[in-house]
Amino acid sequence: MKNWFTLDQIDADTRIISEYRHWEETHCYLLEGSKRCLLIDTGLGICNISEEVKKLTDKPVAAVATHIHWDHIGGHKYYPDFYAHEAELNWLNGEFPLTMDTIRGMVIDRCDLPEGYDASTYKFFQGMPTRILQDGDTINLGGRMITALHTPGHSPGHLCFWEPQRGYLFTGDLIYKDMLFAYYPSTDPQAYLVSLEKIAVLPVKKVFPAHHSLDIQPEILIRMRDAFRQLKVNGNLHHGSGTFDYGDWAIWL
């Protein structure tokens, strides 16, 4: 039987757990320290990501969401110890702005579902985090320090995770190759630019996005920031201005 998850290794204690059988091709990242692990995003929740994680580590695992969208928190149900940004706590408590029918439609759209999976049972994870993150907060894994950076734009409480010692930047939905989304009412194109300004100045060595191609270089941070700057100059950095294609990425405003 074809596996739902695809595993890749970044280094001895950093791994990628991907869901290529769904059109969003979500990537989750397992960061292992000497004391514990951090799982950045938990995918769609269609299959049990914790079973994959248990094969990779026996240390305690805390989950963290780059943001509270269904394709990033589906596996949170397996992790009672999880963190989230304060700006999206209401989405974890019944106030997400889309209906379950809409979410289920997006989950099954262009998806090679596991045999026998009943999409009508799909639920949007709800719960209260064990830790509420703010900009600049650090997560100590034992020998590894991860910094949470508040980077709104795609969503109000979006976080990127920065590991200065290795130069790793986990960008969530702020940056990836393919179509970026900033047209929903809960998105903020102006804040998106501010967030790009913030991360473009970091000494990033490797970029790890939440979706699609993993062949992505730090120079894209500068290209995206510059493109957003130009959109602002041209008066297009607002909802309803359309889609703008830059070759290996695009933005829908």
C-alpha positions as CSV (number, residue, x, y, z in Angstrom):
1,M,0.0,0.0,0.0
2,K,1.3,3.5,-0.9
3,N,2.2,5.5,2.2
4,W,0.4,8.7,2.9
5,F,3.6,10.3,4.3
6,T,6.9,10.8,2.6
7,L,10.0,11.2,4.8
8,D,13.1,13.2,4.0
9,Q,16.1,14.1,6.1
10,I,17.7,17.5,6.4
11,D,20.4,16.6,8.8
12,A,21.0,14.1,11.6
13,D,18.3,15.6,13.8
14,T,15.9,17.4,11.4
15,R,13.4,15.6,9.2
16,I,10.6,16.4,6.8
17,I,7.3,14.6,6.9
18,S,5.3,15.4,3.7
19,E,1.8,14.8,2.4
20,Y,2.4,14.6,-1.4
21,R,-0.9,12.8,-2.0
22,H,-2.9,16.0,-1.3
23,W,-2.7,18.9,-3.8
24,E,-1.4,21.2,-1.1
25,E,1.7,19.0,-0.6
26,T,2.1,20.0,3.0
27,H,5.4,19.7,4.7
28,C,5.9,19.2,8.5
29,Y,9.2,19.4,10.2
30,L,10.5,17.4,13.1
31,L,13.3,19.2,15.0
32,E,15.1,17.0,17.6
33,G,17.1,18.5,20.5
34,S,18.9,16.7,23.3
35,K,15.9,16.9,25.6
36,R,12.8,17.0,23.4
37,C,11.4,17.6,19.9
38,L,9.4,20.2,18.1
39,L,7.0,19.3,15.3
40,I,6.4,22.3,13.2
41,D,2.9,21.8,11.7
42,T,1.1,18.4,11.8
43,G,-0.5,18.3,8.4
44,L,-4.1,17.5,7.4
45,G,-4.9,14.9,9.9
46,I,-6.1,12.4,7.3
47,C,-3.5,9.8,8.5
48,N,-1.8,9.6,11.9
49,I,1.4,11.6,11.8
50,S,2.3,10.7,15.4
51,E,2.9,7.1,14.2
52,E,5.6,8.4,11.8
53,V,7.1,10.6,14.5
54,K,7.3,7.7,16.9
55,K,9.5,5.8,14.4
56,L,11.9,8.7,14.4
57,T,12.2,9.6,18.0
58,D,11.3,8.5,21.5
59,K,11.8,11.9,23.0
60,P,8.7,14.0,24.1
61,V,7.2,16.0,21.3
62,A,5.5,19.4,21.3
63,A,3.6,20.5,18.2
64,V,3.5,24.1,17.0
65,A,1.5,25.6,14.1
66,T,2.8,28.1,11.7
67,H,-0.9,29.1,11.6
68,I,-4.3,27.7,12.4
69,H,-5.4,26.4,9.0
70,W,-6.8,22.8,8.6
71,D,-3.8,21.6,6.6
72,H,-1.3,22.6,9.3
73,I,-3.1,21.4,12.5
74,G,-4.9,18.2,11.5
75,G,-2.5,16.1,13.5
76,H,-2.6,18.3,16.6
77,K,-5.2,15.9,18.0
78,Y,-2.2,13.6,18.8
79,Y,-0.3,16.3,20.6
80,P,-1.9,17.7,23.8
81,D,1.3,19.7,24.3
82,F,1.0,22.3,21.5
83,Y,1.8,26.0,20.9
84,A,0.1,28.7,18.9
85,H,0.1,32.5,18.4
86,E,-2.2,34.5,20.5
87,A,-3.9,36.2,17.5
88,E,-5.4,32.9,16.3
89,L,-6.7,31.4,19.6
90,N,-10.3,32.2,18.5
91,W,-9.8,29.9,15.5
92,L,-9.0,27.1,17.9
93,N,-12.3,27.9,19.7
94,G,-15.0,27.7,17.2
95,E,-14.5,31.0,15.3
96,F,-12.7,29.9,12.1
97,P,-14.3,31.8,9.3
98,L,-15.1,28.9,7.0
99,T,-17.7,26.2,7.4
100,M,-16.9,22.5,7.9
101,D,-18.5,21.7,4.5
102,T,-16.1,24.2,2.8
103,I,-13.1,22.8,4.6
104,R,-14.0,19.2,3.8
105,G,-14.4,20.2,0.2
106,M,-10.8,21.6,0.2
107,V,-9.5,18.5,2.0
108,I,-10.9,16.0,-0.6
109,D,-10.2,18.2,-3.6
110,R,-7.5,16.8,-5.9
111,C,-6.5,14.3,-3.2
112,D,-5.5,10.6,-3.4
113,L,-7.3,9.7,-0.2
114,P,-6.4,6.5,1.6
115,E,-8.6,3.6,0.7
116,G,-11.8,3.5,2.9
117,Y,-11.3,7.0,4.2
118,D,-14.6,8.8,5.0
119,A,-14.2,12.5,4.3
120,S,-17.5,13.3,6.1
121,T,-15.7,12.4,9.4
122,Y,-13.1,15.1,8.9
123,K,-12.9,17.6,11.7
124,F,-11.2,21.0,12.2
125,F,-9.0,20.6,15.2
126,Q,-10.0,22.7,18.3
127,G,-8.2,23.0,21.6
128,M,-6.3,25.3,23.9
129,P,-2.5,25.5,23.6
130,T,-0.2,24.7,26.4
131,R,1.9,27.7,25.5
132,I,0.8,30.9,23.7
133,L,3.6,32.3,21.5
134,Q,4.5,35.9,20.9
135,D,7.0,37.5,18.5
136,G,10.6,36.7,19.6
137,D,9.7,33.9,22.0
138,T,12.3,31.1,22.1
139,I,11.7,27.3,22.3
140,N,14.5,25.4,23.9
141,L,14.8,21.8,22.8
142,G,18.1,21.1,24.6
143,G,21.1,22.2,22.5
144,R,18.7,23.8,20.0
145,M,17.0,27.1,20.3
146,I,14.2,28.0,18.0
147,T,12.8,31.5,17.7
148,A,9.2,32.2,16.8
149,L,8.8,35.2,14.5
150,H,5.3,36.7,14.2
151,T,4.9,37.1,10.4
152,P,1.2,38.0,9.7
153,G,-0.1,38.5,6.2
154,H,-1.3,35.0,5.1
155,S,-3.1,34.9,8.5
156,P,-3.2,37.1,11.6
157,G,-1.1,34.9,13.8
158,H,1.2,33.4,11.3
159,L,4.6,32.4,12.6
160,C,8.0,31.6,11.0
161,F,10.5,29.6,13.0
162,W,14.1,30.7,12.9
163,E,17.1,28.7,14.0
164,P,20.1,31.1,14.0
165,Q,22.7,28.5,14.8
166,R,22.0,26.5,11.6
167,G,20.6,29.3,9.5
168,Y,17.3,27.4,9.1
169,L,14.1,29.4,8.4
170,F,10.8,27.5,8.4
171,T,8.5,29.8,6.5
172,G,5.0,28.2,6.8
173,D,2.7,29.7,4.2
174,L,4.4,33.1,4.0
175,I,6.9,31.8,1.5
176,Y,6.8,28.9,-0.9
177,K,7.0,28.2,-4.6
178,D,3.6,28.2,-6.4
179,M,0.6,30.4,-5.7
180,L,0.6,32.3,-2.5
181,F,-2.7,33.3,-1.0
182,A,-3.5,36.7,0.4
183,Y,-7.0,37.3,-0.9
184,Y,-9.1,35.8,2.0
185,P,-10.7,38.4,4.3
186,S,-8.4,37.1,7.1
187,T,-5.3,37.9,5.1
188,D,-3.5,41.3,5.1
189,P,-1.4,42.2,2.1
190,Q,0.2,45.2,3.8
191,A,1.2,43.1,6.8
192,Y,2.6,40.5,4.4
193,L,5.1,43.1,3.1
194,V,6.1,44.0,6.7
195,S,6.7,40.3,7.4
196,L,8.8,39.9,4.3
197,E,10.9,42.9,5.2
198,K,11.4,41.3,8.6
199,I,12.7,37.9,7.4
200,A,14.6,39.1,4.3
201,V,17.3,40.7,6.5
202,L,18.0,37.4,8.4
203,P,21.3,35.5,7.5
204,V,19.3,32.5,6.2
205,K,21.2,29.5,4.8
206,K,18.2,27.2,4.1
207,V,14.5,27.9,3.6
208,F,12.0,25.2,4.5
209,P,8.4,26.0,3.2
210,A,5.2,24.4,4.3
211,H,4.1,23.5,0.7
212,H,5.3,22.3,-2.7
213,S,8.9,22.3,-3.9
214,L,11.7,21.9,-1.4
215,D,14.1,23.1,-4.0
216,I,14.0,26.7,-2.7
217,Q,16.9,29.0,-2.0
218,P,17.3,32.0,0.4
219,E,17.4,34.5,-2.5
220,I,13.6,34.0,-2.9
221,L,13.2,36.0,0.3
222,I,14.7,39.1,-1.3
223,R,12.8,38.5,-4.6
224,M,9.5,38.3,-2.8
225,R,10.2,41.3,-0.6
226,D,11.1,43.4,-3.7
227,A,8.1,42.2,-5.6
228,F,5.8,43.2,-2.7
229,R,7.5,46.6,-2.5
230,Q,6.8,47.2,-6.1
231,L,3.2,46.1,-5.7
232,K,2.8,48.7,-3.0
233,V,4.5,51.4,-5.2
234,N,2.1,50.5,-8.0
235,G,-1.0,50.7,-5.7
236,N,-1.7,47.0,-6.1
237,L,-1.0,45.7,-2.5
238,H,-4.6,45.3,-1.5
239,H,-7.4,42.7,-1.8
240,G,-9.0,42.4,-5.2
241,S,-6.1,43.6,-7.3
242,G,-5.7,40.2,-8.9
243,T,-2.9,37.6,-9.3
244,F,0.7,38.5,-10.1
245,D,3.0,35.9,-11.6
246,Y,6.8,35.9,-11.0
247,G,7.8,32.7,-12.6
248,D,8.5,30.2,-9.8
249,W,5.9,31.9,-7.5
250,A,2.8,34.0,-7.7
251,I,0.5,35.9,-5.4
252,W,-3.3,36.1,-5.4
253,L,-4.4,39.4,-3.8
